[in-house]
Amino acid sequence: MEIIFLDSVESTHTYLKQYIKSNGYTHPLAIVTQEQTNGLGSRNNNWEGKNGNLFFSFVIETSLLPNDLPLQSASIYFSYILKNILYKLGSKVWLKWPNDFYIDQKKIGGTITNYSNNLYYCGIGLNLKKINSDFGYLDINVDIKTLLNDYLKVVLEKNQWKQIFSKYTIEFEYSKQYTTTIENKKVSLQDAILNEDGSICIENKKVFSLR
């Protein structure tokens, strides 16, 4: 996967989409920066992008993804791969359903995904240092280039969804202490049931991680 490093950008996700719109898609591509001035978060919120943290987005055609992946749950898939790499490096990071990275009880980052014209766009923001008292930050030191190369390499290995999901089902229990936002409403995950396609059943509704 080609990787383009930028010193600063409004949003890696927005930049990548505009790049593909202008140049077309020929191969998987990632845009990386350590400073975002107008980063995108879930539900169209901004993600504070102070210098020295990690922000990247990549685009990949669906034919390079595993054939058993429920595309509605791609954010879980992409997030858990990164979580697993960080865990192997010694981090205590865990993944709150569906796509928020946590250390202990504080969010340190998150993932957004979009699908368009047979292409999947994935954007990830991760706090490598403290930004304020509301958010946490990664509990280990990482070399950004090495981490990205390792992560994007695994993404291209087409690991089956069922392998990722079987590991995530155990971790999902941590999420039950928290809430999620459904139709602009905070809903407790305490009684949520995780389905094999990555969706949850909650308050008699089936909800996917459409972020």
Secondary structure, 3 states (H helix, E strand, C coil): CEEEEECCECCHHHHHHHHHHHHCCCCCEEEEECCECCEECHHHCEECCCCCCEEEEEEEEHHHCCCCCCHHHHHHHHHHHHHHHHHHCCCCCEEECCCEEEECCEEEEEEEEEEECCEEEEEEEECCCCCCCCCCCCCCCCCHHHHHHHHHHHHCCCCCHHHHHHHHHHHHHHHCCCEEEECCEEEECCCCEECCCCCEEECCEEECCCC
